[in-house]
Every structure is written in structure tokens, then in C-alpha cells.
Amino acid sequence: MGIFAFILFFILGFALVNRFANTLSIIEKIGFSFPIGLGLVTVLMFLLDISKVGITIAPILLGVIILIILFGYPLFKTTRLYWIDSFKLLNIKYSFGWFFLIGFIIYLLYGITSKGLYWPPAEHDSLTGYDLQAKMIANEGTFVTSQFDYPYNSTYDLARFIYPPLSSAGFALAYIFGFDNSKITVILLFYSLLISFYGLIRKSINDTWALLFTFFMMITPEMFSHASLSLTNLPNTVYTSISVICLYYWLISNDKSYFIISLSCMFLSNWSRSDSIVFVIATLAVILFFNLKNIQWKNIIIYGVISIIPFIVWGLFIKMNIGANSSDFFVKTLFWDSQKMSEILSKCMVIVLGNGVYYGITFFVFVAIAGLNVVDIFQTRNPVAMFIFIAWMGYTLLYYQIDYNFAGSIDAYINASYKRGMFNFVPLCWFFIGTSPFSIKWLGKADMFFNKN
Amino acid sequence: MSKKVNQKSTPIPPKKVVAPQIIKETKNAFFQMSFFKNFIQLLVILAVILICMKGNEGYSWVWSDLINENLKFISKNKQLNTAQKYQAKFGVDAAALDYIKLKTPDTAIILFPYYNTIISDSSGYQFIKGLGGIKIRVWSTYFLYPRKLVYMDEFEKNRYKNKITHVVCMGNWGYNYLDYPVESRKMFDVLPLHSNKSQLNLMGN
């Protein structure tokens, strides 16, 4: 039942991607399908809840099947030849290296999947938040669970229960459809991230190099370990990074398909964590600066309005139903405290560049490649590099704005929350590393050497 | 006829992007490169990966601990059930909660001792003193849901305080709330509040 339901979510995502972003390659479509399908089902759960129908198996399945019929109609007309042609069009350039990398990636995925499915959720934040909320949603059929019947002193006590619902609803779906372990949701999202990343980066570089960068993105230690945990950061990363890379391809190719996927994923990124609002602001700045001579106001307005809907809707929902407000964590006025700023910056830099334990070589290589491409970044206004810089500054400032008297110590926040939030930048850094002009030039030379007989 | 259908359903080729493209030569051979150059490229890739794996503590941890150690543990301990896995992670806290779960119905409303009673030595067990553990109501709720929990520290504010059905007894704590004598007291137990199982106000006792 569980596997059947998750396959249906994938088909729903595929139907939507195929309908509204048909120009994409089959790898991209497969990569985007589960995140978008799952995301839409969590939105459906929210609608079932507010309409008082209740979050149960029957209306979810009915809704998914109706949506598949509505959007998947062109799929029913496809033939076997469609799928063969779709894969032929990929024109994958195989090599020994490609097969070695595929084998290594599969082994590592087998390892992390086994770990994830063997151990039940045990992370503190999950037991005292996301996964407990998921169990309650599955059992009680509503987002306003009995957890809110318990006494609490402040919003801080409820923090993990009032996060935007994509992750806990995604975990709840696993329980609703009979899985013992909700981590299946994160594992499938992680697979989707890898497939999407490979499908996207291979548009700019050779398949073997594309797979090598996918491999390095995948084994980023702290992020890779989260593929076997039931927390919110990795799901959030999947949506944010797909969104930003698609934004890049939309800006440079003007292909509407990428705009649609980017917007959908940014919407769902905000449906998974409220701090994604920083990424919306960064994205809008990137669209604005990318072409100053011909600013795309219409697209900026569409993108901005649609992607902040989850932030506003969920904020209103928890305010009206629970009386909580996630903005309680922040100082609501602008202020300047040089000591706090320097403390936060220094601690953040230690996490990001202090050693390679958490992120491997990711940020070191990114800084080096960004340095080698600094002129190009400014001249071409590289969207991914611009996003990384603007979003990182915004994201770090968010931690400056937190009221630590209310919410706990700076150390605890930087060492846990900030560290995990940096996952959002990992796929983007590797994408930039692989597709920067410097990399393209040298990988091209390597290809010339290897392909010359 | 079938050709027509096939033509209709042929996917639209992905649009070319403006990004700098590496020239991809199309050859009929399965591999684009000669065997020797394929081999050289593989060696280069292997060398890059090995240098990173060996030279970076994070990647070494992924390879040895996260993947291989876990796979070894899993293959040796396939028979463990969920409760045993939690006990492997959280020790006596998970065992205590599993015991409570087995001895109470899903509808139970359970009274727990004070935070300090739980972590003190008088409880008779070394419960987790750091993050999480049975001393934290929301943490215990995860293991006992859908049972409702009432911790003494928040007793007055808890809406279930008048509907308690069971009491967690630790050391000497808890037995005095029961309306019946317990002859053989254990260091840790969970017992019905009333011998006749009627719903009475705890504060009236």
C-alpha cells in the first residue's frame, strides 16, 4: 500500500511536469516528479484539513487520482516509443569513469538507505517535533494535533510543531500509507535531488564530469548523513536547489519550463521551512540584477507573489488555530550590535570554512573557483553565484536577527540550525563549480584530450 | 496508423541552453573514447576521489563509519525489533517507556514524576541527564502516543490532570497517589491509579 501510494505521488509529479514543463529532458522530469508530487499532496492534505474533510487515506487517494487524470491525460496517449525516444534523446556519453561513478553512487545509496530504513527516527528534533507531529497527523487527521492541547510557556516550546508542514506531512503520509519508518520520504527526496542535479548539470558539461560533480555533491558528509534522518533541512534543500538551478537555466535560455519548475519548487521550499523566505528575496534580486536593461517586472511580481503564499498562508493558519507566531523568535526592529554581528560571523565562518568535516571540500573549492571566475561573475551576473552570495548574506543576517534571550544560545543555533541550513548551498556550490567558465574551459580541454584518437 | 500515434507522442527535444557547452562528438561506438583513454580518465577520477577520501576527515567518516560500520551492524543485528533498536540508542529511558507502553492501554492518561525526581539517583535508574529522555514530556510522548502524559512539573496547567488513569512510580515516588496498597514495590513501575479503575479526581485523593 505504501509503495503503491508513493508511486502514485511520483506519477502525479510526472504528470504535472510533463504537462507544464514538457521541454525538459526525461532525466529532469524523473528527478522533479517525486518532490513536486509529494509537495502537491501535502498541499492537498492542508486543503482537506481546512475544509474539515480530514486527512485520511480515502480523500488523499481520491484527490491524487483525480489530479493524475486531470493533468496526466497526455501521458495516457504515450507509446513505448515515447519512452525509448526520450532516453535516446539524452545521448549519454558512457565511459569507464561513468560506470565506476554510477557503481560507487549506488553502493553509497544502498548504504545510506539501509541505515535510514533500519534505524527508526531518533533525532531529538524529530522525536520532539517533526516525526511526533507526523504520527499525530496520521492518527488524528489534522494539522492542529493534540500536541497543542498540552501546556506551553512560549512559542519556543512549540517551535518544531509550527514549522510549515511539508516535512511533517510528508512523514505523516508514510505512516498513513502503512510504512513503519517515515524516513522513506527523505530518502526518496534525496534520490530525486541526485537525479535532478545530474539531469540539470549534464546540460552544461559532459556526462562523466556531471556524474563526478553529482558524486561530490552527494557525499558532502553532514548533508549525506541527513539522507538517513527525518529532519526538515534536506527536504528543504531539495526544493531550494532545484529551484535555483532551474532559475539559472530559465534566465540563460528563457525556457518557460524552467521558470515553472523553479517557481513550483520555491513555493514548496517555503512550504517546508519559513526561513526560505530569504531565498525568495535572493531569487528576486537575482532576476532583477540579471538583466538591468530589461528588468522583467512581470516575472518578478509573479515569482514573488506565488512563492511567498505558503509563508503567509501557514503563518495565518497557525496564528488562527494555535495562537502561535513563528516571528516571535526574531527581534522585530532593525538594530546594530557590532559585538553580536562579529560573534555570529566568526562562528558561522568556523562552521563553513573552519574545517572540512561537515561539508568536505565543498566550500573550499567553491571559494577557489569563485575567485578564479570573479570577473566573469560580475560581468555576466552569474545567477547561481549571485544567489549564493545574496542568500548566504541574508541567511546569516537571519541568525543575527534572532532574539537569543527568547530562543536559546547563539552556539546552539549556529552549531545545529545554521549548520544544517547551509545544506541549501551545497548543491548550488557544486553546480557553480561544475559550470563556471573556468571549469567549462578546463573540462572542455580534458574532453578534447580524451576524445582525440 | 501506429506511426501517426508514435509521431504524436514523440517527446519534444530539450531546448539548447546558452550556457557554454562542451562539444560532444557523436560516434557509433558505445564508449566515445579509446580503451586506453577511458582507462586514463578512470584513473584520474579514482585518484581525485581517493585523495579527497583520505585527506578529508568528513569523507573518511562517511566511508568508514556512516556506510561500512552501519552496514556491518545491520547485517549482524537484523533480528532487532523497533523497541530494541531504541534501547540500543537510548538505553534505560527507551526500555522504561517500552515497559509503560506494554502495561497501559492506548487510552491511558499517565502521571509522571517531577523532572528532578526522574534524574535523581532515588529513581533507581540512570536516566538520560542531557538532551531528551524520559524526563521530557514531549520526548516520552513520542514513544507512548496516543497515551496522554501529565508531568508533575506542569500538573496544574495540564488539561488532563483530572483524568489520570495510571501513575509511573519511581523509587518511593508515586505509590502514595494510588488508592490501594502495593505490597511488593518495585524501583520502577506503572500502575493503575484506582484499583476499581473508576475515574476520580487525583487532587481529591
Interface residues (C-beta under 8 A of the other chain):
Chain A: N22 T23 L24 S25 I26 E28 K77 T78 T79 L81 Y82 D85 S86 L89 N91 K93 Y94 S95 F96 G97 F100 L101 F104 Y107 L108 G111 I112 S114 K115 Y118 W119 P120 A122 H124 L127 T128 G129 D131 L132 K135 M136 N139 S146 Q147 D149 Y150 P151 D180 K203 S204 I205 N206 T208 L212 F215 F216 I219 T220 P221 E222 F224 S225 Y249 I252 S253 D255 S257 N355 G356 V357 Y358 Y359 G360 I361 T435 P437 I440 L443 G444 D447 M448 F449 F450 N451 N453
Chain B: S2 V5 N6 K8 S9 T10 P11 I12 P13 P14 K15 K16 V17 V18 A19 P20 Q21 I22 I23 K24 E25 T26 F30 F31 Q32 M33 S34 K37 N38 F39 I40 Q41 L42 V44 I45 L46 V48 I49 C52 N56 E57 G58 Y59 W61 V62 L66 I67 N68 N70 L71 I74 T82 K85 Y86 K89 F90 L131 G132 I136 R137 V138 W139 T141 Y142 Y145 P146 K148 E154 K157 N158 R159 Y160
